[in-house]
Amino acid sequence: MKLLTALLVAIGISSVNPVQAKERTLLLMRDGAFYDVEIKKISRYQVVFFNNGRKAQGKIKVPTSMVYAVLAKDGNNVFFDEGGRQRIVPAGDNDLEGDILFTRDFNFFPVYDLRINDEGLFYKVRNDQHAQYYKMERDNVFMVKHADKHVTLFSSKYVPAANAVVWPTEQPYVHAPRTDHSDREFQAATWMEARQLYDSVCQANPYILYKPGIMLEYGYQKAGYLSKVHGVSYIRQQVADLRANKGYIVPYLMQMVYDDDHERVRGVPKDYYEYMFPVEIDAWGNYRLHHNIGQDLMQIDSRSGYGVLIPGDMKAGQRLTCSTQTTAGRTFGGKKVTIQSTFKEWHVVGEREITTTAGIFSCMKLRGLIYESINGKKPRAYKIACYMTKGLGIVCYDSMPLDGKEKEPLTLCLMRMQDNTKKKN
């Protein structure tokens, strides 16, 4: 609802970090913003107050349909539904430090070890590692105020405030029998030669087997239009070598980058095009995915850890084992960069059909989050949708920041493929 944002901008209200409400009266809006206020009047239809940050503005009137709560420094808290009906709750201790969960039935309380995914919210109610986890359905949650001051809303009806993001609701979670995969199931086959190991993997029908001789060309897109990332519009990848290393299959990728005219991108050093080391595959078709495909636009010097363990026999509803990887490398300009990527909440949604300029593919869709920190800076969170097809690998990869700065996801989509394995007799 753009009216809310337009109204607040017009009257010039400045928001505050939601710290300790017991020291002040806070006005909590339905767009996730907090304001330090002095309340003058509350009625069925409006809240009248002074903005303590800008007293010169005088009295400000906001419709109750835009207000979630008035959190008083003493006395009572007042909650509002979107029809303006009120619920009065004793203020008690309104300390808003740490992670705070606000519910749709006018309640809020501190939570610990909070985990959010498409199934719901999982949390502990006290700071005790031995305490049980509780679950709350997303439909019952209005908002989460996080310890780092940003806000997650669970409704897209209003344009979110500057410090708020909306948890995506367009992709419902596909419920299915759950099988969690752990590192114990990732086993080397040290007795196999490279060809035997490769044939074994093929029999497992893996989804991300990089097939030797197949050239795949991806294009960056936003809102369906070709887009540039650091001057690059296309990435072309092909398996240059397939080896057995300590009982795992290791595909080495050679790649090229092009601009939107399919010309070589200037300034890219020659050693960038050398072999890459993206995955490890065991004999049962399980994969340690070592890279975020969006990181391919850098020269990689070293990589430790892996991102996510993907089983070769993916089924809808599976949660995947997630981990953290650290990549050290250089930009095209030679600047050193270290990226730490933490994968969280990855799971298998189910089968989807994807149509690209390269053809129509039956894919398995994965969902997850990646928290990416560059050179030790504050991590930026991304919502990922990854579509994989048997025998080729990734067909489409959507990456959407959750900080609200981007309106459309960046998509790396398969544009063209070429089979170089066919030989003339």
Kinemage of the C-alpha trace (Angstrom):
@kinemage 1
@onewidth
@group {chain A} dominant
@subgroup {mainchain}
@vectorlist {calphas} color= white
{ca met a 1} P 0.000 0.000 0.000
{ca lys a 2} L 1.965 2.987 -1.292
{ca leu a 3} L -0.346 5.409 0.532
{ca leu a 4} L 1.383 4.621 3.823
{ca thr a 5} L 4.860 5.393 2.534
{ca ala a 6} L 3.688 8.494 0.696
{ca leu a 7} L 1.933 9.814 3.788
{ca leu a 8} L 4.918 9.345 6.079
{ca val a 9} L 7.303 10.882 3.581
{ca ala a 10} L 4.999 13.837 3.143
{ca ile a 11} L 4.871 14.598 6.859
{ca gly a 12} L 8.601 13.876 7.245
{ca ile a 13} L 8.526 11.380 10.092
{ca ser a 14} L 11.975 10.021 10.911
{ca ser a 15} L 12.139 6.463 12.215
{ca val a 16} L 14.261 5.250 15.109
{ca asn a 17} L 16.032 2.022 15.845
{ca pro a 18} L 13.671 -0.208 17.855
{ca val a 19} L 15.702 -0.484 21.049
{ca gln a 20} L 14.173 -0.384 24.509
{ca ala a 21} L 10.517 0.624 24.406
{ca lys a 22} L 10.428 0.857 28.212
{ca glu a 23} L 12.406 4.121 27.939
{ca arg a 24} L 10.005 5.771 25.521
{ca thr a 25} L 6.668 5.407 23.750
{ca leu a 26} L 7.074 3.791 20.360
{ca leu a 27} L 4.633 3.863 17.486
{ca leu a 28} L 4.957 0.677 15.405
{ca met a 29} L 3.577 1.032 11.867
{ca arg a 30} L 2.367 -1.765 9.593
{ca asp a 31} L 5.258 -1.110 7.210
{ca gly a 32} L 7.726 -2.174 9.937
{ca ala a 33} L 8.873 1.301 11.002
{ca phe a 34} L 9.244 2.426 14.635
{ca tyr a 35} L 8.796 6.076 15.720
{ca asp a 36} L 9.635 7.759 19.005
{ca val a 37} L 6.458 9.668 19.876
{ca glu a 38} L 4.432 11.479 22.497
{ca ile a 39} L 0.834 10.301 22.204
{ca lys a 40} L -1.886 12.957 22.502
{ca lys a 41} L -4.978 11.001 21.517
{ca ile a 42} L -6.027 7.543 20.359
{ca ser a 43} L -9.425 6.990 18.774
{ca arg a 44} L -11.059 4.350 16.614
{ca tyr a 45} L -9.978 6.176 13.476
{ca gln a 46} L -6.655 7.882 14.175
{ca val a 47} L -3.638 8.245 16.425
{ca val a 48} L -2.573 11.820 17.235
{ca phe a 49} L 1.001 12.350 18.405
{ca phe a 50} L 4.126 14.499 18.426
{ca asn a 51} L 7.213 13.173 16.706
{ca asn a 52} L 9.904 13.527 19.376
{ca gly a 53} L 12.550 13.700 16.657
{ca arg a 54} L 10.847 16.673 15.001
{ca lys a 55} L 8.775 18.607 17.504
{ca ala a 56} L 8.442 21.520 15.080
{ca gln a 57} L 6.077 19.473 12.944
{ca gly a 58} L 3.376 19.855 15.558
{ca lys a 59} L 0.586 17.347 15.949
{ca ile a 60} L 0.560 14.490 13.457
{ca lys a 61} L -2.479 12.374 12.680
{ca val a 62} L -2.168 8.843 11.266
{ca pro a 63} L -5.119 6.512 10.493
{ca thr a 64} L -5.303 3.545 12.856
{ca ser a 65} L -5.491 1.235 9.834
{ca met a 66} L -1.781 2.003 9.302
{ca val a 67} L -0.762 1.403 12.924
{ca tyr a 68} L 0.094 -1.950 14.451
{ca ala a 69} L 0.755 -0.873 18.053
{ca val a 70} L 1.558 1.895 20.487
{ca leu a 71} L 4.150 0.506 22.912
{ca ala a 72} L 4.001 2.621 26.034
{ca lys a 73} L 6.880 3.304 28.403
{ca asp a 74} L 4.427 2.644 31.222
{ca gly a 75} L 0.740 1.824 31.611
{ca asn a 76} L -0.728 -0.105 28.666
{ca asn a 77} L 0.221 -1.106 25.145
{ca val a 78} L -2.449 -0.521 22.513
{ca phe a 79} L -2.677 -2.826 19.483
{ca phe a 80} L -4.810 -2.199 16.396
{ca asp a 81} L -6.234 -4.419 13.716
{ca glu a 82} L -6.625 -3.002 10.212
{ca gly a 83} L -10.184 -1.982 10.993
{ca gly a 84} L -8.973 0.238 13.848
{ca arg a 85} L -10.288 -2.017 16.627
{ca gln a 86} L -8.110 -1.866 19.704
{ca arg a 87} L -6.728 -4.346 22.177
{ca ile a 88} L -5.275 -3.071 25.447
{ca val a 89} L -2.429 -5.058 27.015
{ca pro a 90} L -0.438 -4.126 30.157
{ca ala a 91} L 2.962 -2.771 29.093
{ca gly a 92} L 5.050 -4.686 31.614
{ca asp a 93} L 8.663 -4.845 30.448
{ca asn a 94} L 8.765 -3.629 26.851
{ca asp a 95} L 12.442 -4.358 26.331
{ca leu a 96} L 12.984 -4.830 22.594
{ca glu a 97} L 16.622 -5.925 22.687
{ca gly a 98} L 17.561 -9.017 20.657
{ca asp a 99} L 15.167 -10.879 18.337
{ca ile a 100} L 11.521 -10.020 19.009
{ca leu a 101} L 8.593 -11.876 17.471
{ca phe a 102} L 5.367 -9.880 16.948
{ca thr a 103} L 2.268 -12.000 16.319
{ca arg a 104} L -0.938 -11.163 14.479
{ca asp a 105} L -2.958 -11.711 17.647
{ca phe a 106} L -1.336 -8.706 19.343
{ca asn a 107} L 1.511 -10.225 21.297
{ca phe a 108} L 5.284 -9.948 21.238
{ca phe a 109} L 8.107 -11.699 23.067
{ca pro a 110} L 11.870 -12.288 22.779
{ca val a 111} L 13.048 -15.393 20.933
{ca tyr a 112} L 16.440 -17.056 20.604
{ca asp a 113} L 18.086 -19.088 17.863
{ca leu a 114} L 15.363 -18.029 15.442
{ca arg a 115} L 15.117 -19.940 12.161
{ca ile a 116} L 12.731 -18.953 9.381
{ca asn a 117} L 11.865 -21.026 6.338
{ca asp a 118} L 8.856 -21.818 4.180
{ca glu a 119} L 7.500 -24.190 6.833
{ca gly a 120} L 7.326 -21.536 9.524
{ca leu a 121} L 9.336 -19.976 12.344
{ca phe a 122} L 11.322 -22.143 14.757
{ca tyr a 123} L 12.647 -20.617 17.961
{ca lys a 124} L 13.451 -20.993 21.621
{ca val a 125} L 11.751 -18.762 24.160
{ca arg a 126} L 14.760 -18.373 26.428
{ca asn a 127} L 18.508 -18.299 26.023
{ca asp a 128} L 19.078 -21.948 26.874
{ca gln a 129} L 20.752 -24.299 24.400
{ca his a 130} L 18.882 -27.221 25.974
{ca ala a 131} L 15.440 -25.616 25.678
{ca gln a 132} L 12.963 -27.064 23.213
{ca tyr a 133} L 12.162 -25.460 19.885
{ca tyr a 134} L 8.708 -24.055 19.254
{ca lys a 135} L 7.117 -23.621 15.859
{ca met a 136} L 4.792 -20.859 14.696
{ca glu a 137} L 3.103 -20.757 11.303
{ca arg a 138} L 4.081 -17.802 9.154
{ca asp a 139} L 0.418 -16.761 8.777
{ca asn a 140} L 0.316 -16.105 12.522
{ca val a 141} L 3.291 -13.733 12.501
{ca phe a 142} L 3.146 -10.020 11.825
{ca met a 143} L 6.837 -9.142 12.079
{ca val a 144} L 10.229 -10.092 13.482
{ca lys a 145} L 12.526 -7.378 14.817
{ca his a 146} L 16.067 -8.757 14.585
{ca ala a 147} L 18.961 -8.075 16.932
{ca asp a 148} L 20.827 -6.158 14.195
{ca lys a 149} L 17.870 -3.707 14.003
{ca his a 150} L 16.443 -4.798 10.652
{ca val a 151} L 12.852 -6.035 10.391
{ca thr a 152} L 11.229 -8.942 8.557
{ca leu a 153} L 7.560 -8.456 7.674
{ca phe a 154} L 5.203 -11.295 6.847
{ca ser a 155} L 2.804 -9.291 4.715
{ca ser a 156} L 3.449 -7.636 1.367
{ca lys a 157} L 0.357 -5.432 1.557
{ca tyr a 158} L 2.363 -2.346 2.554
{ca val a 159} L 5.505 -0.893 1.059
{ca pro a 160} L 8.151 -1.864 3.635
{ca ala a 161} L 10.030 0.766 5.598
{ca ala a 162} L 13.726 1.387 4.918
{ca asn a 163} L 14.915 -1.115 7.530
{ca ala a 164} L 12.327 -3.764 6.692
{ca val a 165} L 12.141 -6.617 4.202
{ca val a 166} L 9.179 -8.797 3.292
{ca trp a 167} L 9.582 -12.540 3.647
{ca pro a 168} L 8.662 -14.007 0.229
{ca thr a 169} L 5.272 -15.669 0.058
{ca glu a 170} L 4.944 -16.402 -3.648
{ca gln a 171} L 6.432 -19.899 -3.382
{ca pro a 172} L 4.560 -22.185 -0.973
{ca tyr a 173} L 6.569 -24.962 0.609
{ca val a 174} L 5.889 -28.393 -0.861
{ca his a 175} L 5.257 -30.808 1.989
{ca ala a 176} L 6.623 -34.306 1.443
{ca pro a 177} L 8.290 -37.077 3.437
{ca arg a 178} L 11.485 -35.624 4.802
{ca thr a 179} L 14.920 -37.204 4.479
{ca asp a 180} L 17.779 -35.159 5.850
{ca his a 181} L 21.176 -35.840 4.293
{ca ser a 182} L 24.349 -35.484 6.309
{ca asp a 183} L 28.053 -35.660 5.599
{ca arg a 184} L 28.096 -39.288 6.743
{ca glu a 185} L 26.273 -40.201 3.541
{ca phe a 186} L 28.909 -38.524 1.410
{ca gln a 187} L 31.348 -41.379 0.891
{ca ala a 188} L 34.376 -41.774 -1.290
{ca ala a 189} L 34.752 -44.776 -3.605
{ca thr a 190} L 38.494 -45.133 -3.435
{ca trp a 191} L 38.467 -48.553 -5.101
{ca met a 192} L 37.054 -47.213 -8.353
{ca glu a 193} L 38.928 -45.903 -11.329
{ca ala a 194} L 37.755 -42.694 -12.977
{ca arg a 195} L 35.661 -44.413 -15.662
{ca gln a 196} L 33.978 -46.765 -13.182
{ca leu a 197} L 33.217 -43.911 -10.853
{ca tyr a 198} L 31.786 -41.823 -13.665
{ca asp a 199} L 29.543 -44.679 -14.843
{ca ser a 200} L 28.354 -45.225 -11.271
{ca val a 201} L 27.380 -41.595 -10.938
{ca cys a 202} L 25.496 -41.700 -14.243
{ca gln a 203} L 23.456 -44.662 -12.979
{ca ala a 204} L 22.414 -42.618 -9.948
{ca asn a 205} L 20.701 -40.079 -12.296
{ca pro a 206} L 22.271 -37.048 -10.660
{ca tyr a 207} L 20.908 -33.633 -11.355
{ca ile a 208} L 24.137 -31.686 -11.415
{ca leu a 209} L 26.493 -33.946 -13.296
{ca tyr a 210} L 28.608 -31.770 -15.569
{ca lys a 211} L 28.725 -33.927 -18.693
{ca pro a 212} L 32.042 -33.874 -20.588
{ca gly a 213} L 31.807 -32.310 -24.026
{ca ile a 214} L 28.612 -30.333 -23.362
{ca met a 215} L 28.986 -26.564 -23.704
{ca leu a 216} L 26.524 -24.500 -21.662
{ca glu a 217} L 26.120 -20.765 -22.104
{ca tyr a 218} L 24.277 -18.721 -19.493
{ca gly a 219} L 23.020 -15.158 -19.723
{ca tyr a 220} L 22.401 -12.664 -16.935
{ca gln a 221} L 18.840 -11.352 -16.910
{ca lys a 222} L 16.671 -8.994 -14.909
{ca ala a 223} L 12.910 -8.893 -15.471
{ca gly a 224} L 13.418 -10.979 -18.609
{ca tyr a 225} L 15.963 -8.622 -20.191
{ca leu a 226} L 19.674 -9.210 -20.729
{ca ser a 227} L 21.717 -7.559 -17.998
{ca lys a 228} L 25.395 -6.908 -17.355
{ca val a 229} L 27.291 -7.855 -14.211
{ca his a 230} L 30.727 -6.239 -14.038
{ca gly a 231} L 30.582 -5.852 -17.816
{ca val a 232} L 29.683 -9.511 -18.366
{ca ser a 233} L 26.451 -10.613 -20.069
{ca tyr a 234} L 27.239 -14.251 -20.883
{ca ile a 235} L 29.187 -17.028 -19.177
{ca arg a 236} L 30.158 -20.047 -21.274
{ca gln a 237} L 31.214 -23.201 -19.396
{ca gln a 238} L 32.461 -26.578 -20.556
{ca val a 239} L 34.025 -29.524 -18.761
{ca ala a 240} L 37.671 -29.482 -19.774
{ca asp a 241} L 38.645 -32.509 -17.729
{ca leu a 242} L 36.902 -35.089 -15.558
{ca arg a 243} L 39.013 -36.836 -12.954
{ca ala a 244} L 38.769 -39.152 -9.994
{ca asn a 245} L 40.336 -37.519 -6.943
{ca lys a 246} L 40.474 -39.437 -3.648
{ca gly a 247} L 37.385 -41.439 -4.611
{ca tyr a 248} L 35.327 -38.488 -5.850
{ca ile a 249} L 34.510 -37.297 -9.351
{ca val a 250} L 35.855 -33.786 -9.842
{ca pro a 251} L 34.769 -31.911 -12.986
{ca tyr a 252} L 37.131 -29.126 -14.005
{ca leu a 253} L 35.344 -26.351 -15.834
{ca met a 254} L 36.861 -24.017 -18.382
{ca gln a 255} L 34.858 -20.887 -19.016
{ca met a 256} L 34.707 -17.727 -21.093
{ca val a 257} L 32.865 -14.458 -20.453
{ca tyr a 258} L 31.332 -12.215 -23.079
{ca asp a 259} L 29.582 -8.867 -23.290
{ca asp a 260} L 26.117 -8.445 -24.794
{ca asp a 261} L 27.655 -8.386 -28.316
{ca his a 262} L 29.302 -11.752 -27.641
{ca glu a 263} L 32.703 -10.118 -27.668
{ca arg a 264} L 35.444 -11.026 -25.208
{ca val a 265} L 35.216 -8.775 -22.162
{ca arg a 266} L 38.149 -6.417 -22.036
{ca gly a 267} L 40.424 -6.474 -19.033
{ca val a 268} L 39.797 -10.111 -18.125
{ca pro a 269} L 43.217 -11.735 -17.500
{ca lys a 270} L 44.075 -14.924 -19.346
{ca asp a 271} L 44.519 -16.979 -16.187
{ca tyr a 272} L 40.855 -16.384 -15.352
{ca tyr a 273} L 39.923 -18.866 -18.067
{ca glu a 274} L 41.889 -21.716 -16.516
{ca tyr a 275} L 40.259 -24.704 -14.864
{ca met a 276} L 37.725 -24.140 -12.109
{ca phe a 277} L 37.019 -26.556 -9.260
{ca pro a 278} L 33.284 -26.385 -8.593
{ca val a 279} L 32.031 -29.679 -7.112
{ca glu a 280} L 32.836 -33.076 -5.678
{ca ile a 281} L 30.566 -36.020 -6.578
{ca asp a 282} L 30.623 -39.394 -4.847
{ca ala a 283} L 29.703 -42.756 -6.360
{ca trp a 284} L 26.098 -42.520 -5.130
{ca gly a 285} L 25.372 -39.251 -6.917
{ca asn a 286} L 25.687 -37.010 -3.845
{ca tyr a 287} L 27.332 -33.636 -4.415
{ca arg a 288} L 29.211 -31.111 -2.387
{ca leu a 289} L 28.386 -27.891 -4.200
{ca his a 290} L 31.443 -25.729 -3.609
{ca his a 291} L 30.408 -22.511 -5.230
{ca asn a 292} L 27.702 -19.959 -5.539
{ca ile a 293} L 27.327 -19.654 -9.305
{ca gly a 294} L 27.161 -15.896 -8.920
{ca gln a 295} L 30.781 -15.952 -7.717
{ca asp a 296} L 32.055 -17.213 -11.053
{ca leu a 297} L 32.988 -13.660 -12.011
{ca met a 298} L 36.260 -13.678 -10.103
{ca gln a 299} L 39.657 -15.304 -10.311
{ca ile a 300} L 39.676 -18.007 -7.661
{ca asp a 301} L 42.948 -18.567 -5.798
{ca ser a 302} L 41.667 -20.905 -3.095
{ca arg a 303} L 38.440 -22.317 -1.706
{ca ser a 304} L 37.738 -24.074 1.588
{ca gly a 305} L 34.566 -25.749 2.783
{ca tyr a 306} L 31.459 -26.235 0.676
{ca gly a 307} L 28.052 -24.663 0.413
{ca val a 308} L 25.417 -27.391 0.375
{ca leu a 309} L 25.258 -31.182 0.090
{ca ile a 310} L 22.843 -32.209 -2.663
{ca pro a 311} L 21.715 -35.847 -2.932
{ca gly a 312} L 21.609 -37.535 -6.320
{ca asp a 313} L 18.123 -38.908 -5.586
{ca met a 314} L 16.436 -35.608 -4.718
{ca lys a 315} L 12.831 -35.790 -3.561
{ca ala a 316} L 10.362 -32.999 -2.837
{ca gly a 317} L 10.478 -31.952 0.803
{ca gln a 318} L 14.079 -32.879 1.569
{ca arg a 319} L 16.120 -30.524 3.678
{ca leu a 320} L 19.720 -30.311 2.561
{ca thr a 321} L 22.833 -30.189 4.707
{ca cys a 322} L 24.221 -26.653 4.588
{ca ser a 323} L 27.669 -25.367 5.381
{ca thr a 324} L 29.995 -22.383 4.956
{ca gln a 325} L 32.633 -21.905 2.287
{ca thr a 326} L 35.394 -19.315 2.043
{ca thr a 327} L 36.691 -18.245 -1.361
{ca ala a 328} L 39.805 -16.138 -1.878
{ca gly a 329} L 40.492 -14.593 -5.237
{ca arg a 330} L 40.875 -11.458 -7.295
{ca thr a 331} L 38.590 -9.224 -9.290
{ca phe a 332} L 39.205 -8.643 -12.985
{ca gly a 333} L 41.101 -5.521 -11.947
{ca gly a 334} L 43.436 -7.522 -9.713
{ca lys a 335} L 41.974 -6.439 -6.364
{ca lys a 336} L 42.118 -9.165 -3.734
{ca val a 337} L 38.779 -10.296 -2.320
{ca thr a 338} L 37.679 -12.890 0.217
{ca ile a 339} L 34.059 -14.043 0.216
{ca gln a 340} L 32.493 -16.108 2.977
{ca ser a 341} L 29.190 -17.695 1.958
{ca thr a 342} L 26.940 -19.353 4.527
{ca phe a 343} L 24.168 -21.488 3.065
{ca lys a 344} L 20.994 -21.820 5.173
{ca glu a 345} L 17.529 -23.370 4.914
{ca trp a 346} L 18.165 -25.126 1.588
{ca his a 347} L 15.470 -27.627 0.680
{ca val a 348} L 13.946 -29.377 -2.336
{ca val a 349} L 10.654 -27.843 -3.479
{ca gly a 350} L 9.773 -30.270 -6.267
{ca glu a 351} L 9.772 -30.725 -10.033
{ca arg a 352} L 9.164 -27.758 -12.296
{ca glu a 353} L 9.284 -27.274 -16.067
{ca ile a 354} L 11.562 -24.444 -17.179
{ca thr a 355} L 11.496 -22.936 -20.674
{ca thr a 356} L 14.586 -21.107 -21.924
{ca thr a 357} L 16.008 -20.210 -25.319
{ca ala a 358} L 18.046 -23.431 -25.002
{ca gly a 359} L 14.909 -25.572 -24.768
{ca ile a 360} L 12.354 -26.940 -22.299
{ca phe a 361} L 13.775 -28.726 -19.262
{ca ser a 362} L 12.234 -30.795 -16.492
{ca cys a 363} L 14.012 -29.519 -13.410
{ca met a 364} L 14.150 -30.064 -9.689
{ca lys a 365} L 13.717 -26.777 -7.866
{ca leu a 366} L 15.771 -25.916 -4.775
{ca arg a 367} L 15.173 -23.023 -2.405
{ca gly a 368} L 17.524 -21.547 0.143
{ca leu a 369} L 19.304 -18.549 1.609
{ca ile a 370} L 22.917 -17.452 1.240
{ca tyr a 371} L 24.520 -14.976 3.632
{ca glu a 372} L 27.519 -13.511 1.813
{ca ser a 373} L 30.239 -11.475 3.517
{ca ile a 374} L 32.895 -9.730 1.407
{ca asn a 375} L 36.226 -8.955 3.075
{ca gly a 376} L 34.741 -9.383 6.532
{ca lys a 377} L 31.940 -6.848 6.078
{ca lys a 378} L 28.380 -7.320 7.311
{ca pro a 379} L 26.778 -10.245 5.424
{ca arg a 380} L 24.154 -9.560 2.779
{ca ala a 381} L 21.329 -12.094 2.608
{ca tyr a 382} L 20.078 -13.527 -0.683
{ca lys a 383} L 17.036 -15.653 -1.444
{ca ile a 384} L 18.011 -18.317 -3.973
{ca ala a 385} L 15.945 -20.398 -6.372
{ca cys a 386} L 17.998 -22.987 -8.232
{ca tyr a 387} L 16.652 -25.220 -11.010
{ca met a 388} L 18.631 -28.354 -11.908
{ca thr a 389} L 18.099 -30.886 -14.674
{ca lys a 390} L 19.541 -34.366 -14.998
{ca gly a 391} L 22.782 -34.720 -16.869
{ca leu a 392} L 23.353 -30.993 -17.422
{ca gly a 393} L 23.240 -29.270 -14.076
{ca ile a 394} L 21.952 -25.779 -13.394
{ca val a 395} L 19.417 -24.453 -15.905
{ca cys a 396} L 18.319 -21.346 -14.009
{ca tyr a 397} L 19.604 -19.599 -10.876
{ca asp a 398} L 17.680 -16.700 -9.270
{ca ser a 399} L 19.370 -14.532 -6.665
{ca met a 400} L 17.329 -11.878 -4.833
{ca pro a 401} L 18.769 -9.695 -2.020
{ca leu a 402} L 16.526 -9.502 1.028
{ca asp a 403} L 17.529 -5.963 2.004
{ca gly a 404} L 14.893 -4.397 -0.253
{ca lys a 405} L 17.421 -2.554 -2.430
{ca glu a 406} L 16.607 -4.613 -5.515
{ca lys a 407} L 13.154 -4.953 -7.060
{ca glu a 408} L 13.919 -7.865 -9.400
{ca pro a 409} L 16.061 -10.971 -8.925
{ca leu a 410} L 19.240 -11.418 -10.909
{ca thr a 411} L 18.826 -14.559 -13.013
{ca leu a 412} L 21.564 -16.638 -14.591
{ca cys a 413} L 19.644 -18.573 -17.229
{ca leu a 414} L 20.768 -21.218 -19.732
{ca met a 415} L 20.640 -19.544 -23.153
{ca arg a 416} L 22.409 -22.027 -25.400
{ca met a 417} L 23.903 -25.504 -25.277
{ca gln a 418} L 26.053 -27.450 -27.689
{ca asp a 419} L 26.918 -31.163 -27.696
{ca asn a 420} L 30.546 -31.549 -28.659
{ca thr a 421} L 30.647 -35.272 -27.858
{ca lys a 422} L 29.264 -36.405 -31.221
{ca lys a 423} L 31.946 -37.623 -33.545
{ca lys a 424} L 31.714 -38.430 -37.213
{ca asn a 425} L 32.282 -42.077 -38.119
